[in-house]
Amino acid sequence: MNDQELFDRMSESLYSAVLSDTLDELGYRNQVMRENINPIDPDWVVAGRAKTILSVDVHYLPDHPYEQEIAAVDSIKPHEVVVGCTNESLQNGLWGELLSTASKMRGARGAIVDGLIRDTKKILELGFPVFATGTKPVDSQGRGLVIEYDIPVKCGGVLVHPGDVIFGDRDGIVVIPAALAEEVFRRALDKATRENHTRDELLQGRTLRQVYDKYGVL
């Protein structure tokens, strides 16, 4: 299964809770980012491979403040999801309309930022899924500096490696280690199917005990 098919099917058929449950069953119990990183449109769903970017707070005006930021965005590959680590900075809006536009045109599927963003009206009009902790209209120049990309980062409390699979919806963001992606997809799809059967039979009047004993999901 190629990346486009995998991520399209994940977005259409799965949700963060069933992916988290599946990772729990495989012994990976710390794969969900903190609950304060949310989509600016609650209906947005994103799935793709992690494109990691690391930004740090600064308190001076560098000579070339956007050098690494531009290089990072210009190196995005199709079906990647930007994972912007700011160490939960409150100093500036790392992500905005122009980075979203450039990323979308490079083939990115969305962006996750463990900090603040800006230009949300334009991002909503663009239809590019962005998740963040909040908004702040100030520029990053002299406040935040991208220092590296395509490296492991800790985002929302989860260690993310380049190429890991990121899935986000209104309930949260799940990080799936790259080597487990297809196994997690298959197991989660099976679990989601059993949950659908459980819901249908509950609506028919069967008891929770009856359907749990039959399908083993809750």
N, C-alpha and C positions, 0 to 999 in steps of 0.2 A: 504494500500500500504506500503510495507516495504521500508527501507531506500535505499537498493540497487536499487530497481525498481524506486523509486522516483528520485534518483540522476542520474541514467542512462537515464531516460526519459527527465529530465531537460537538461542534457548535449546534448542530441540528438535533442531536439525540441525547446529549448528556448534560449534566449540571454539576455544579461544584460539590454538592453534598455527596452524590454517588461516587464521584472521583475520590473525595476524601475518605469515604468509607472503604473503598477498594484499596487505597494505599495503607489504611489502618490494618486491613486483613493481611497485607504483605509485610507488615512490620515497620512501615514508614509513617510514624505518628506525629511528625512535626513538619508537615508539608503545606500548611495553610498560612498565608500571610495574615498579619494583624487585621483586626476587624475595622480599623479606621481608614482603610484604602478602598474607596468605592468608585463606581462608574459615575460620570457626570450625567449620563442618561441611564436610569435603572434598567432599561430594556436591552442595553448592550451586552453582548456576549463576545468574548475574545478567546481564540485558541491559536497557538503558534509556538515557534522555537525562540528561546530567550536570546535577545541581543542586549547584553549587559553594558551599562554605562555608569561610571562612578563620578559623582560630583562632591566637592567639599566646600564648606564655608570659607570665604576669604574676607579680608578687611583692608584691601588695597586695590588699586586699578592696574591689572597686569597690562603689559604692552600688547598682548594678543589674546584677549579674553575668550574668544570663541574658537580658537584653533582646534582643540581636541573635540569640541562639541560638533563642529562642522565635519571633521574627519569621521567621527563616529556615525553621524547620520548618513553621510555619503557612502559609507561602507555597508549599510543595511542591505540584506538579501531578502528575496521574496519569502513570505510566510513567517517572517520573524516578528516577535513582539518585543518592543523596547522595554527593558527593565531598568528604570532610572533610580539608582540608589543615591540619596542625598543625606543619609543618616538622619532622616526625619527633620531636615532643616526647616526653619520657619523664616529664614532671611529673605527668600526670593521665590519667584515662580520659575522653576527650572524649565518647564515645558509650556509651549503655547501654540498658536495657530501656524506659524511658519514651519516650526519643527514637525508639527503634525502633517502639514501639507507635503513637505519634503519626504517624510517617512512613508506616507501613503503612496506617493509616486514611485518610491523605490520598491514597493511591494509589501511593506509592513502591514500587519493585521491589527495593530493597536499599540498602546503604550501603558505601562504600569509605573507609577512614580510614588515612591514612599515619602513624598513631600508635597509641595504646593505647585499649582499650575496657574496659568492665566489665559486670557482670550477664549473663555469657555463658550461664549455665544458663537464665535467663528468655528470652533471645533465641533460644536453641535451641528452647525450648518454643513460642515465638511463630512460629517458622518463617520469620523475616525474614532474608534473606541479608545477613550482615555480614562484611566482610573487614577485617583489621587487622594490625598488626605484633606485637601481643601484648596482654596484659591488665594492668590495675592497678586496684585497687578504690577509689582516692581520687577525691573529687569535683573538678570543675574549678574550683569557687569559690575565688578567690584564687590559682589556679595557671594557669588557661588562660581566655582570653576570646575569644569570637567577635566579630570586629570588622567583618566584611563578608560578603556573600553575593551570588551571581549575578555574579561577576567571574571573569576568568581566574585560575587558581591552578596552581601547580606541585605535583603530587601524585605521589609515587613516582618523581620524576625526569622526569615527562612534563607538558608544559603542557596544561592542560585548560580548554576554553572552555565556558561554559554552553551546553547543547544538543548538545555532542558526544555520540557514542554510546559508552557504556561496556559492555564485555563482560568478565565475569570467571568463571573456573572454577578448579579445583584447580591448574592449571598456571600461572595468572597472569592479569593484567588488561590488556586491550587498549583503547586510546583511539582511536576512529575519528572523524576530523574530520566535522562534521555534513554538509558538502556532499558527502562521499564515501559516505555511509552505504548507500544503495541499490546503488551500483556495487560496493562492497566486499562486500555481502551476496550479490549475484549471482555475482561472481567466486569468492568463497569457497565457495558452494554447489556450483559446478561443480568446483572443486578437490577438495572433500570427496567428491563422487561418483566422481571419478577415483581418489582414494585408496582408496575402498571396493572398486572394481574391482581395483585393484592388490593389495590384501590378499587378495581372493578367489582371484586367480590364483596368488599366492604359495602359498596354502594348497593349491592343486591341484598344486604341484610345479614351476611355472615358475620360471625364474631371475630374479634381480633385474634383470639386464640386459634380459631379454626384456620384462618388464612396464614397466620404465622407458622403454624405447624406444617402447612402445605408448602409455603414458599420460602420460609426462613429469612424474611426481611422485615425490618421495622423502621 
